[in-house]
Amino acid sequence: MSLGTILIIILILLLVGALPTWGHSRSWGYFPSGGLGLVLVVVIILVLLGRI
């Protein structure tokens, strides 16, 4: 597995954990999941371009 694939998997798991439907993150709102989603999109673009 390449570094990009591992990063994408970790970011997806963090994104699911930060969703406001879980009990521990209900008061956080959508900010953490939105920020992680943005990071995930950037990493996917970099992997597709071959930078990672």
N, C-alpha and C positions, 0 to 999 in steps of 0.2 A: 504494500500500500504506500502510496506517495504521501508526502507531507500535506498537500492540498486536500486529499481525501480525508485524512485524519482531522484536519482543521474543520472541514465541512461537517463531519459527523459530530464533533464536539460542540460546534456552534448550534447545530440543530437540537442537540440534547439540552443545551443551555436555554435555547429559545422555548422549548416545551416546558422546562422547569420554571420559567419566568412568566408564563401565561397567568393572567389574573384569576383564572378559574380555580387554582389551587388554594388551599386554606392559608398557607404561609405567605402567599404573595397577593392576596386579595386587596390589601390596602395600598399596594404599590401603583395601581393603575396600569396603563398601557405603556408607560415610558420604558421600562427595562426590555420588554419584548420588542418594542419598536426599535430601540437602539441595537439590540442583538440581531434583529432582522436586517437592519442596515449593514451591519458588519458582515453578516452572512452573504448578502448580495455582493458586497465588495470582494469578499474572498472568492465567491463563485466566478465573478468576472475575471479576477486575476488568474484563477486556475484555467479558465477557458482561453485566456490570452497567453498562457504558458509562462507567466511570471513567477509562479510558485511551483 
